[in-house]
Amino acid sequence: MTADRVYLSPPDIGQLEEDRLVAALRSGWVAPLGPEVDAFERDLAERVGVAHGVALSSGTAGLHLGLIALGVRPGDVVLTSTMTFAATANAIVYTGAEPYFVDADPATGNMDPELLEQALAGVRELGERVGAIVPVDLLGKTADYTAIEEIAAAHGVPVLSDAAESLGATHAGRAAGSFGAASILSFNGNKVMTTSGGGALLTDDGDLAQHVRYLATQARQPVVHYEHTDIGYNYRLSNLLAALGRAQLSRLDEMIARRRALRDRYKRAFGDVTGVEVFGADGDEHDNAWLTSIVVDAEAAGWEPSELSAALAAENIESRPLWKPMHLQPVFAGARGEINGSSKRLFRTGLTLPSGSALRDEQVDRVFAAIDVFLGAR
Ligand SMILES: *Cc1c(COP(=O)(O)O)cnc(C)c1O
């Protein structure tokens, strides 16, 4: 019999989630909205330290409506990280704006503020309008918002923070999800916490929150006969899933602690291995350790990340390269950007390893045993 598959970041769901979900069902609030949604929005805002939360059907929906509510229009340029999941760039395209990709700080994979500055200057010189800047908090480490917010303010461009991966992280003493004019979170199944599919937009701006809530509920005017003056969307989170989200949020710190312990074990396992570094390990007490990756200098190490990946796959253990940068994706071929090769190098040299808080001890032991065998044979 082959051992069960070890995934990178499976959902971490237990008795509490089951109890809260059943309680929400039995309360009768099955129709989409209800008291759990309102409470989840308050819980999220409180956790992150912002005034308002809007619970949505996905992080992608949050990006889409956040951009619209910040005034992004067709024909605008929106600057974003090239090192991200496609959802960030897709949401920009949904608005009719053009994604313009900014390369990464090689230490973190996050948007390089100097390249952002160059990108802004370049686009402005062409006389084009920059609608927004969307930095992404890669693998749970926040972007350098100290630098980015200053640059954005100097150019008068709003920031929408893609904090889909970084709930629980901090930057300069502030929580991920509290930066920019608004931030979005994702509760997809592989994220640090899940609603089995969901997201949120967080902001201190009450009008912005109200506008996003309105657009997400089909842009219904507050009258009984369904009056519409805007194009709306059906992007709200359901009451049942919000109940699941509240249970997960109450366990967030415990789940992050488990991911951190795994990160520490990877640091020990690769500590003296020539040519291998745990990605972003510098200052990692500030990130939520969502996913742990290694970066391999193949010449120094004597092996390629793909070789370790194959050895893990033979033991039914999942591993993956870092996000393939957007400027290298066929669908964004020809897109403009401020590119210096950092993200391409990270894509070639990085490997993401099982990192989830739901991994059982014996699964974790299997991962480290496979790594030991692989390293022992080099
Ligand atoms: C997961 C993710 C999203 C999309 O969130 P969904 O809830 O899956 O729509 C957006 N951006 C980043 C960086 C992500 O990792």
PDBQT file of the ligand as one rigid body, heavy atoms in Angstrom, charges set to zero:
ROOT
HETATM    1  C1  LIG A 401      -4.977  32.811  -3.273  1.00  0.00    +0.000 C 
HETATM    2  C2  LIG A 401      -4.567  34.117  -3.816  1.00  0.00    +0.000 A 
HETATM    3  C3  LIG A 401      -5.484  34.983  -4.421  1.00  0.00    +0.000 A 
HETATM    4  C4  LIG A 401      -6.883  34.588  -4.762  1.00  0.00    +0.000 C 
HETATM    5  O1  LIG A 401      -7.696  34.273  -3.721  1.00  0.00    +0.000 OA
HETATM    6  P1  LIG A 401      -8.993  33.365  -3.994  1.00  0.00    +0.000 P 
HETATM    7  O2  LIG A 401      -9.696  33.404  -2.683  1.00  0.00    +0.000 OA
HETATM    8  O3  LIG A 401      -8.507  32.003  -4.352  1.00  0.00    +0.000 OA
HETATM    9  O4  LIG A 401      -9.767  34.015  -5.069  1.00  0.00    +0.000 OA
HETATM   10  C5  LIG A 401      -5.045  36.235  -4.817  1.00  0.00    +0.000 A 
HETATM   11  N1  LIG A 401      -3.761  36.610  -4.659  1.00  0.00    +0.000 NA
HETATM   12  C6  LIG A 401      -2.864  35.792  -4.111  1.00  0.00    +0.000 A 
HETATM   13  C7  LIG A 401      -1.463  36.289  -3.964  1.00  0.00    +0.000 C 
HETATM   14  C8  LIG A 401      -3.212  34.516  -3.692  1.00  0.00    +0.000 A 
HETATM   15  O5  LIG A 401      -2.286  33.694  -3.191  1.00  0.00    +0.000 OA
ENDROOT
TORSDOF 0
